Amino acid sequence: MSEATFTCRSCGSVGGQLVLDLGVQPLANNLLRPEDLGKPEPRFPLRIFFCPQCWLLQITDLVPPVELFTEYLYFSSFSDTMLRHAREAAQRYVRDFKLGADSLVVEIASNDGYLLKNFRDARVPCLGIEPAANIAKVAREQGIETRVEFFGAELARKLAGEGRRADLILGNNVFAHAPDTNDFVAGLKLLLQPRGRVVLEFPHGLELLERTEFDTIYHEHVFYFTLTALRPLFIRHGLEVIRVERLPIHGGSLRVFAGHAGVHPVDDTVAAFLAEEHAHGVDSPARYAAFAGQVQAIRGALVQLVTELLGQGKSVAAYGASAKGSTLLNYCGLDHRQLAFVADRSTYKQGRLTPGTHIPIVGAEELARRQPDFTLLLTWNFTDEILRQQQAYRDAGGKFIVPIPEVRVA
């Protein structure tokens, strides 16, 4: 796809501009089994453009969602940070929105029930929508009603027809995954009670630029939203952003509150965030050009550091078999020849190999046992949590390489 033929998936404008080409990459969550090594491994171009009309960042080369999410290996419950974040959010929503036995909370991409179980415990009726059958099974085993479907206008219309319109719709780290963003937002409108609220969390496109978080770009993430790009999308579908909050999670996220247009008051945070984004250049082509240069600098610095360490006879491994780690490793050309293993807490990932780079994934306890001299921290968004968990490794002299927002040793 050229710049001339690019069409924005939100506003339909033609003539977007290329920001970054990360090469031909495997699917970031397609962890391999050892017996898969002799089989073809699907790879797809990974390029990101911006729309000069609505300023939405988006990848150009889509992979069918059924290939990405039918079986999924990211379970939110393996992160202490995610569990705490979910618990605190649910408690707040129950209190602030006065949710009770007559309410309905619907979560889109509900994963293993890590968030909805807090509403279940508060005796607030809830429904999960999760396209990955293997993960939905885990949620159901915890007593969370879960429908194995993709969310959009068709499912929302079906649920509304069943009398199941939501007082609160939650979508944490799913909004950017839906390739037909107009259909997704139309679904929100259809499913929402007249005075209901939508709360979406997603990585902030401004943080992507400011912190050079290029590794959060992978095929699952079709969009990289700013409020500047999101607001007109909601307006087109009769929804209105009423409040915006900044969250530290996932390297910097937004929590956006919305409702039917004109129903709830709009507070000052909306205008403040729009002004901040403008001041930082999210509506300026020059800002995206600077970002591309910063990405290339990180790749150069990381490859140089790992090459020098190996040349000195040091051993290097990695921590966190994450999707963002896949983008980073494949873009930088770091694979099983440079990195001895990847340690990870998830038992669903252990025993597999990283996409494209084929690094063996082992248990988190292996880091302290094998004691590599340096460990590349692929899940840098949980740096504080992981440094605490791996204190024994650090006490024995092990050091972490943190690649984002700039390469450093911790």
C-alpha positions in Angstrom: 0.0 0.0 0.0 1.4 3.4 -1.0 0.7 6.7 0.6 -1.5 7.6 -2.4 -3.8 4.6 -1.9 -3.9 4.6 1.9 -7.4 5.1 3.3 -8.0 6.0 6.9 -10.1 3.4 8.7 -11.7 6.0 10.9 -12.6 9.1 8.8 -12.1 7.5 5.3 -9.6 10.2 4.1 -7.1 9.2 1.4 -3.4 10.2 1.4 -1.9 9.1 4.7 1.8 9.3 5.3 4.2 6.5 6.3 5.7 7.0 9.7 7.6 3.8 10.3 8.4 0.5 8.5 9.3 -2.3 11.0 9.8 -4.9 8.3 8.1 -8.2 7.7 7.3 -9.6 11.1 5.7 -12.8 12.5 2.5 -12.5 14.6 3.6 -11.2 17.9 1.7 -13.7 20.1 2.2 -16.7 17.8 4.5 -18.6 20.2 5.9 -21.8 18.6 6.2 -25.3 19.9 9.6 -26.9 19.3 8.0 -29.3 16.7 6.8 -26.2 14.7 10.3 -25.2 13.7 10.2 -27.1 10.5 6.9 -25.5 9.4 6.3 -22.2 7.6 5.9 -19.3 9.9 3.5 -16.6 8.7 5.0 -13.2 8.4 3.3 -9.9 7.4 4.5 -6.4 6.7 4.3 -4.1 9.8 4.0 -0.5 8.8 2.4 2.5 10.5 0.8 5.5 8.8 -0.9 8.7 10.1 -4.0 10.3 8.7 -3.4 14.0 8.0 -7.1 14.7 8.4 -8.0 13.1 11.7 -4.4 12.3 12.8 -5.1 8.7 13.7 -2.0 6.4 13.7 -2.8 3.0 12.2 -1.1 0.0 10.7 -1.7 -0.6 7.0 -1.4 -4.4 6.6 -4.2 -6.2 8.5 -4.2 -9.8 9.6 -7.7 -11.4 10.0 -8.7 -11.2 13.7 -9.6 -15.0 13.7 -5.9 -15.7 13.1 -4.9 -13.4 16.0 -7.4 -14.2 18.7 -8.9 -17.6 18.3 -6.3 -19.1 20.6 -4.5 -16.5 22.7 -1.7 -17.0 25.2 -1.8 -13.7 27.1 -3.5 -14.3 30.5 -3.9 -11.0 32.5 -4.0 -12.9 35.8 -0.2 -13.6 35.7 0.5 -9.9 36.3 0.2 -8.6 39.9 0.1 -5.1 38.5 -2.9 -5.9 36.3 -4.8 -7.6 39.1 -4.3 -4.7 41.4 -5.3 -2.2 38.7 -8.4 -4.2 37.9 -9.5 -4.5 41.5 -9.1 -0.8 42.2 -11.0 0.2 39.0 -13.9 -2.1 39.7 -14.3 -0.9 43.2 -14.3 2.7 42.0 -16.9 2.1 39.3 -19.3 0.2 41.7 -19.0 3.1 44.1 -19.1 6.1 41.7 -21.7 4.8 39.3 -23.9 3.2 42.1 -23.9 -0.2 40.5 -25.9 -3.0 42.1 -28.0 -6.1 41.6 -30.1 -4.3 38.9 -27.1 -3.2 36.9 -25.2 -4.9 34.0 -21.5 -4.5 33.4 -20.2 -5.8 30.0 -16.5 -6.2 29.4 -15.2 -6.5 25.8 -12.2 -8.7 25.6 -12.7 -9.9 29.1 -9.7 -12.3 29.0 -9.6 -14.8 31.9 -12.1 -12.8 34.1 -9.4 -11.0 36.0 -11.5 -7.8 36.0 -15.1 -9.0 36.0 -14.5 -11.3 39.0 -14.4 -8.1 41.1 -18.0 -7.2 40.0 -19.0 -10.8 40.6 -17.7 -10.5 44.1 -19.6 -7.3 44.6 -22.8 -9.0 43.4 -23.1 -6.8 40.3 -24.3 -8.8 37.2 -21.7 -9.0 34.5 -21.0 -10.4 31.1 -17.7 -11.0 29.4 -17.2 -11.0 25.6 -14.0 -12.9 24.7 -13.1 -14.2 21.2 -10.4 -16.6 22.5 -12.1 -19.9 23.5 -9.2 -21.1 25.5 -9.2 -18.0 27.7 -13.0 -17.8 27.9 -12.9 -21.3 29.3 -10.8 -20.1 32.2 -13.2 -17.3 32.9 -16.2 -19.6 32.9 -14.5 -21.9 35.4 -14.5 -18.9 37.7 -18.2 -18.4 37.3 -17.9 -15.5 34.9 -20.6 -15.7 32.1 -18.6 -15.3 28.9 -19.6 -15.3 25.2 -17.0 -16.4 22.7 -17.5 -13.8 20.0 -16.0 -10.7 18.5 -17.6 -7.5 19.5 -19.3 -5.1 17.0 -22.6 -3.7 16.0 -24.1 -7.1 15.1 -23.4 -8.6 18.6 -24.5 -5.4 20.3 -27.8 -5.4 18.4 -28.3 -9.1 19.4 -27.6 -8.4 23.1 -29.9 -5.3 23.1 -32.6 -7.5 21.5 -32.2 -9.9 24.5 -32.8 -7.0 26.9 -29.1 -6.9 27.9 -28.2 -3.3 27.4 -25.3 -2.2 29.7 -25.1 0.3 32.4 -21.3 0.1 32.1 -19.3 -1.1 29.1 -15.6 -1.7 29.8 -12.9 -2.2 27.2 -9.3 -2.5 28.5 -6.7 -2.8 25.8 -9.1 -3.9 23.2 -10.2 -0.7 21.4 -7.0 -0.5 19.3 -7.4 -4.2 18.3 -10.6 -3.8 16.4 -9.9 -3.2 12.7 -13.3 -1.8 11.9 -13.3 1.0 14.5 -16.5 2.5 13.2 -18.3 -0.8 13.7 -16.9 -1.1 17.2 -18.0 2.4 18.2 -21.4 1.8 16.6 -21.7 -1.3 18.8 -20.9 0.7 21.9 -23.8 3.1 21.0 -26.2 0.2 20.5 -25.4 -1.7 23.7 -25.3 1.3 26.1 -28.3 2.1 28.3 -29.6 5.7 27.9 -27.7 6.9 30.9 -25.0 4.4 30.8 -21.2 4.9 30.5 -18.4 3.5 28.4 -14.9 3.3 29.9 -12.1 2.4 27.6 -8.4 2.1 28.5 -5.7 2.0 25.8 -2.1 3.0 25.3 -1.9 6.7 24.6 -0.6 7.6 21.2 1.2 10.6 22.6 3.2 8.4 25.0 4.1 6.2 22.0 5.7 9.3 20.4 7.2 10.9 23.5 8.7 7.7 25.0 9.5 6.1 21.6 7.4 3.0 22.5 7.7 1.5 19.0 7.6 -2.0 20.3 3.9 -1.5 21.2 3.3 -1.6 17.4 2.3 -5.1 16.3 -0.4 -6.6 14.1 -3.0 -6.9 16.9 -2.8 -3.2 17.5 -4.4 -1.7 14.5 -4.7 1.8 16.0 -2.7 4.1 18.3 -5.2 6.5 19.6 -4.9 10.1 20.8 -7.9 12.0 22.1 -7.4 14.2 19.1 -8.2 11.3 16.8 -10.8 9.6 19.0 -13.1 12.5 19.7 -14.4 13.0 16.1 -14.9 9.2 15.8 -17.2 9.1 18.8 -19.1 12.2 17.6 -19.9 10.6 14.3 -21.7 7.8 16.2 -23.6 9.9 18.7 -21.2 9.4 21.6 -19.4 12.0 23.6 -16.1 11.9 25.6 -16.9 13.2 29.0 -13.7 12.7 31.0 -10.1 11.6 30.3 -7.5 10.3 32.8 -3.9 9.5 32.4 -2.7 6.1 33.7 0.9 4.9 34.2 0.1 1.3 33.1 1.5 -0.2 29.9 3.9 2.7 29.5 1.3 5.4 29.6 -2.4 4.9 28.9 -5.6 6.9 28.7 -8.8 6.0 30.5 -11.6 7.6 28.5 -15.2 8.0 29.9 -18.0 8.4 27.3 -21.8 8.4 27.1 -24.6 9.2 24.7 -24.1 12.8 23.4 -25.6 15.4 25.7 -26.5 13.1 28.6 -23.5 13.6 30.9 -21.6 16.8 31.7 -18.2 17.1 30.0 -15.5 18.0 32.4 -12.3 20.1 31.9 -10.0 17.2 31.4 -11.2 16.8 27.8 -10.1 20.3 26.7 -6.9 20.0 28.7 -5.9 16.7 27.0 -6.7 18.1 23.5 -4.5 21.2 24.3 -1.7 19.0 25.6 -1.7 16.8 22.5 -1.6 19.8 20.2 1.3 21.3 22.1 3.2 18.1 21.7 2.6 17.9 17.9 0.2 15.0 17.4 -1.3 17.1 14.6 2.1 17.8 13.0 3.9 15.7 10.4 7.3 16.8 11.8 6.6 15.0 15.1 6.2 11.7 13.4 9.4 12.2 11.4 11.3 12.8 14.7 9.8 9.7 16.2 11.1 7.5 13.3 14.6 8.9 13.9 14.4 8.1 17.6 13.3 4.5 16.9 16.3 3.9 14.6 18.6 5.3 17.3 17.3 2.8 19.9 17.8 -0.1 17.5 21.4 1.0 16.9 22.2 1.4 20.6 20.6 -1.9 21.6 22.3 -4.0 18.9 25.6 -2.3 19.7 25.3 -3.0 23.4 24.4 -6.7 23.0 27.1 -7.2 20.5 29.7 -5.6 22.8 28.6 -7.7 25.8 28.8 -10.9 23.8 32.2 -9.9 22.5 33.3 -9.5 26.1 32.2 -13.1 26.9 29.1 -12.0 28.8 26.0 -14.1 28.8 22.7 -12.4 27.7 19.1 -13.6 28.2 15.7 -11.9 28.1 12.7 -11.5 30.4 9.0 -11.4 29.4 7.8 -13.3 26.3 5.6 -10.4 25.4 4.1 -9.2 22.1 6.1 -6.0 22.4 9.2 -8.1 22.9 8.5 -9.9 19.6 8.4 -6.6 17.7 11.6 -5.4 19.4 13.6 -8.6 18.8 12.5 -9.0 15.2 13.1 -5.4 14.3 16.6 -5.4 16.0 17.5 -8.8 14.6 18.2 -10.3 18.0 17.4 -14.0 18.2 18.4 -17.4 19.8 22.0 -16.9 18.6 22.4 -13.9 20.9 19.9 -14.5 23.7 20.1 -17.8 25.6 16.5 -17.9 26.8 13.5 -15.8 27.7 12.1 -16.1 31.3 8.4 -15.7 31.8 5.9 -16.3 34.7 3.2 -17.6 32.4 3.0 -21.4 32.5 1.1 -21.1 29.2 4.2 -19.7 27.5 6.9 -21.9 29.0 8.2 -24.6 26.8 7.5 -22.6 23.6 9.7 -20.5 21.4 9.4 -16.7 20.6 8.0 -15.8 17.2 10.5 -15.4 14.4 13.5 -15.3 16.8 13.0 -18.9 18.2 14.3 -18.2 21.7 13.3 -20.9 24.2 10.8 -19.7 26.9 11.5 -20.9 30.4 10.0 -20.3 33.9 10.8 -17.0 35.7 12.7 -18.9 38.4 15.3 -19.9 35.8 16.7 -16.4 35.7 18.2 -16.7 39.2 19.2 -20.3 38.7 21.0 -19.8 35.4 22.2 -16.3 36.3 23.0 -14.7 32.9 25.2 -11.6 33.2 22.6 -9.4 31.5 18.9 -9.7 30.8 17.0 -7.7 28.2 13.7 -6.6 29.8 11.1 -7.0 27.1 8.2 -6.2 29.4 9.7 -2.8 30.4 6.2 -1.6 31.2 6.3 -3.7 34.3 9.9 -2.8 35.2 9.3 -2.0 38.9 7.3 -5.2 39.5 9.9 -7.4 37.8 12.9 -5.8 39.5 11.2 -6.6 42.8 10.4 -10.1 41.8 13.9 -10.8 40.6 15.8 -9.3 43.5 17.7 -12.6 44.1 19.0 -12.4 40.5 20.1 -8.8 41.0 21.7 -9.5 44.4 23.8 -12.1 42.7 25.1 -9.6 40.2 22.7 -9.9 37.4 21.8 -6.7 35.5 18.7 -5.8 33.4 18.9 -3.9 30.1 15.9 -1.6 29.8 15.4 -0.7 26.1 12.6 1.9 26.3 12.5 5.0 26.2 16.2 4.7 25.8 18.7 1.9 26.3 20.0 1.7 29.8 21.3 -0.8 32.3 19.5 -1.2 35.6 
